[in-house]
Amino acid sequence: MRIKTKKQDQKDIVRLETYGGLKEVIVKEDIFNSKGNLVELCFRGENSSGIVELTADEIERINAEFQKGRKQISKNVKVMKFKK
């Protein structure tokens, strides 16, 4: 598994990249609110580790894009910029 991320430093944006394996997949269910369900992907690299949280809606959207076929995925890609 390859993880790439960016973080805001004091002066500019720093890019981080690590290789590692998926160690755990945790499913968190909220019995009172089905929209509150989460899947956590826990990974550990050589020098870093972390957790990626995905909601059920995000997983369904990703799955739908893959079901459309490889040629259609590139048409729906969006570039997003985040401000702190």
Summary of the structure (lengths in Angstrom):
residues: 84
radius of gyration: 15.7
end to end distance: 27.3
largest distance: 44.0
contacts: 157
relative contact order: 0.15
helix: 27%
strand: 45%
